[in-house]
Amino acid sequence: MRLASLPFPQVRTPSSALAEPNYAEPRPDDLVQDLRAIAPDNVSAFVAAAVRHELDRRRLHAFVDELVSELGPSDEAEVARYSELFAATAAVADADWEASS
C-alpha cells in the first residue's frame, strides 16, 4: 500500500475559491481561534499530531479495504460478538484504572 494511493479531499484552487463559499466548512479564522484555544503553547505540534492521526486513519481504511478484497466481507454476527467482548473488556479495564487512581 502506497501513501500516494490514499484518497485525499479535493483542494480548493484559486478559481474555485471565488465561487460561493461552502458554509459547512469551518472558516479559517474560526479554525485558527479553535487551534489557539486548544493548544495555545504549541499549535504546530497539535496540527502535526492531527495530520499524523488522519494519515494513520487513511492507512487503516486502505488496509481494511485490501483485506476485504482478499478475504471478502466480514461476518456481521462475528463482528457483533467480538465488539461485545471488547466493550466488556474495556469496561473492566476502565473500572480497574479508576479504582487505582
C-alpha contacts under 8 A as a table, 3 or more apart, distances in Angstrom:
res1	aa1	res2	aa2	distance
1	M	5	S	7.33
1	M	62	A	7.53
1	M	63	F	7.63
2	R	5	S	5.44
2	R	6	L	7.20
3	L	6	L	5.42
3	L	59	R	7.52
6	L	58	R	6.68
6	L	59	R	7.28
6	L	62	A	7.01
7	P	58	R	7.72
12	R	16	S	5.90
12	R	17	A	6.05
13	T	16	S	5.27
13	T	17	A	6.06
14	P	17	A	4.98
14	P	18	L	6.76
15	S	18	L	5.58
15	S	19	A	7.43
16	S	19	A	5.37
17	A	20	E	7.78
17	A	21	P	7.41
18	L	21	P	7.88
22	N	25	E	5.95
23	Y	26	P	7.19
23	Y	27	R	7.99
26	P	30	D	6.46
26	P	31	L	6.26
27	R	30	D	5.29
27	R	31	L	6.23
28	P	31	L	4.92
28	P	32	V	6.08
29	D	32	V	5.20
29	D	33	Q	6.14
30	D	33	Q	5.04
30	D	34	D	6.08
31	L	34	D	5.09
31	L	35	L	6.12
32	V	35	L	5.03
32	V	36	R	6.13
33	Q	36	R	5.20
33	Q	37	A	6.18
34	D	37	A	5.07
34	D	38	I	6.19
35	L	38	I	5.27
35	L	39	A	5.79
35	L	40	P	7.28
35	L	43	V	6.28
35	L	46	F	7.98
36	R	39	A	5.27
36	R	40	P	4.54
36	R	41	D	7.91
36	R	43	V	6.51
37	A	40	P	5.71
39	A	42	N	5.58
39	A	43	V	5.29
39	A	46	F	6.55
40	P	43	V	6.37
42	N	45	A	5.48
42	N	46	F	6.56
43	V	46	F	5.08
43	V	47	V	6.12
44	S	47	V	5.13
44	S	48	A	6.04
45	A	48	A	5.03
45	A	49	A	6.12
46	F	49	A	5.14
46	F	50	A	6.17
47	V	50	A	4.98
47	V	51	V	6.12
48	A	51	V	5.14
48	A	52	R	6.12
49	A	52	R	5.01
49	A	53	H	6.07
50	A	53	H	5.04
50	A	54	E	6.22
51	V	54	E	5.10
51	V	55	L	6.15
52	R	55	L	5.14
52	R	56	D	6.11
53	H	56	D	5.12
53	H	57	R	6.09
54	E	57	R	4.97
54	E	58	R	6.18
55	L	58	R	5.14
55	L	59	R	6.15
56	D	59	R	5.05
56	D	60	L	6.13
57	R	60	L	5.10
57	R	61	H	6.28
58	R	61	H	5.07
58	R	62	A	6.14
59	R	62	A	5.04
59	R	63	F	6.09
60	L	63	F	5.01
60	L	64	V	6.15
61	H	64	V	5.08
61	H	65	D	6.11
62	A	65	D	5.05
62	A	66	E	6.16
63	F	66	E	4.96
63	F	67	L	6.24
64	V	67	L	5.01
64	V	68	V	6.13
65	D	68	V	5.08
65	D	69	S	6.20
66	E	69	S	5.18
66	E	70	E	6.25
67	L	70	E	5.07
67	L	71	L	5.69
67	L	72	G	7.25
68	V	71	L	5.24
68	V	72	G	4.53
68	V	73	P	5.20
68	V	74	S	7.48
69	S	72	G	5.64
69	S	73	P	7.86
74	S	78	E	7.80
74	S	79	V	7.22
75	D	78	E	5.33
75	D	79	V	6.27
76	E	79	V	4.94
76	E	80	A	6.13
77	A	80	A	5.13
77	A	81	R	6.23
78	E	81	R	5.03
78	E	82	Y	6.20
79	V	82	Y	5.29
79	V	83	S	5.96
80	A	83	S	4.99
80	A	84	E	6.23
81	R	84	E	5.29
81	R	85	L	6.41
82	Y	85	L	4.92
82	Y	86	F	6.02
83	S	86	F	5.05
83	S	87	A	6.08
84	E	87	A	5.08
84	E	88	A	6.15
85	L	88	A	5.18
85	L	89	T	6.17
86	F	89	T	5.07
86	F	90	A	6.00
87	A	90	A	5.05
87	A	91	A	6.09
88	A	91	A	5.13
88	A	92	V	6.38
89	T	92	V	5.21
89	T	93	A	6.20
90	A	93	A	5.00
90	A	94	D	6.02
91	A	94	D	5.07
91	A	95	A	6.14
92	V	95	A	5.08
92	V	96	D	6.12
93	A	96	D	5.06
93	A	97	W	6.10
94	D	97	W	5.05
94	D	98	E	6.11
95	A	98	E	5.13
95	A	99	A	6.08
96	D	99	A	5.11
96	D	100	S	6.26
97	W	100	S	5.19
97	W	101	S	6.31
98	E	101	S	5.19
